[in-house]
C-alpha cells in the first residue's frame, strides 16, 4: 500500500539517556526520480527498479541499510510510484514503508521533504539515494559519526569525479556541494542529517532550487557537515548510465572474493563461481538450495569414485567445489548472508568431504590396496577435513586473534585445495597417493594454524 504521510506520523527519536546523539535508527531512501540516460535499460520505467546482482536498486539500498542495523527505512517514491512501492512494501513489513512525494518533479530536495513527518522526532537520520550502490562496510563510518555528516570520496576515479557532486571541504567539514566546483572530493550519495535539513530545503526551494545539493549546502552554511571519508578498500557506485550499471555489476562481482581466500579459490574457483552467482542471482533460488545441491553433487562424485570412475568423479568433485562458493556469493549479492546459512553450509561441506574420502577409500580397496593402511589414511584425511573447520570455529569462539588464513591456504589444507587434490588424483587414477597427500596437507595446515594461534595468543597476553 502506498502511503501519503499525515501530519504527526513519526517514529520515536534516538537519543541516549545522557542526551548524547546515539546511532541513527531510521533511514530515508530517495527513489522518486526518473533517469533519461538509463531509458534504454528501463524502457521508460523507474530507474529504482533496474536490477543488479539479482536485486532492484531500491531493494538493494533498503537491504543494505537494514543489514547495517537500521531499524526503519522510509522510501520516497514519485515517478512510477506504484511499481516501486509494490517492491518496497513487501521487503520487511513493519520496518519498511513507502511515502509519495507529490512534487518529485521539482527535484530530489522536494522529494526529501515528503519524509519530514516520519523523521520529525529523530535526532539524526540516514539519507541515501536508490541509485547509489555501496559495497560491504562502506557506510559504517557514517553510521557511527555521531553528528551530521556526509560520506566523501576524497580520491574518486576520473569518471566518478566527472559525474559526481563535488564537495568543498574546510577543516574536516563539508561546506558546499555543486557539480560546478572544481574541488577534488565528491559525495557518495550518503548523508547523516538532522531535521534542520527540512528548513534548509524550504529556504533553498523558495529561492528556486529544489535539489538535494541546494538543501545540504544551505544546511552546511549554518551547521557544517562532518566530512566522513570513505573507508580504504571500500567502494560505491552511482548508477546514472548503462556504463555505470556495468561498472557497478563488475564491482559487485569482484567484491565476492574473500580476503582469506587461498590460491585455489582466488585463481581457479572464484573466477568461475562469481560469474555463475551473478547469473543465478536473478533467479528465485535460495542460497540454501545451492548448498544442498553442492552436497548432492559431492555424494554423487563420491559414488563415482567408489565405482572406479576416476575422471568423471574427479571432475564432478571440482564442479561441486566451485558450486560450494556460489551459495555464499548469492547470499552476499542479495544482502541476505547470515549465521544460519553459514552453519548449514559448514555442516553440509563436512558431510560431502566425508563421502568423497570414503569414495576414494572404497576405490583403493576395490583396486586391491591393503585394508589397514587405506582405512587409516581415510580416517586421518576425514579427521583433517573436520579439524580444519573445527579449529577455526573454536578459535573464534574463544576470542583468539585470527591467523593469516590466506597464507595458510598456500599449504593446500583448505577445502578448495583438498578437492582440487582429489580431482587431480582421481583423474590420474591414484586414490591411495591422493589420500596420502590429503592427510599430509591437513596435518601441515593444522600444525601451522595452531602454532600461529598460540603465538598470537601469547603475544596478546604479554604484559605491556
Helices and strands as residue ranges (DSSP letters): E 26-31, H 39-42, G 47-49, E 51-52, E 55-56, H 57-67, E 72-77, H 81-88, E 96-100, G 104-106, H 108-113, H 116-119, E 125-129, E 132-134, H 140-143, E 149-153, H 158-163, E 166-170, E 173-178, E 185-193, H 196-206, H 212-222, E 225-229, E 236-238, H 242-254, H 263-264, I 265-269, H 270-280, H 287-306, H 310-333, H 339-366, H 371-398, H 405-409, H 415-427, H 431-461
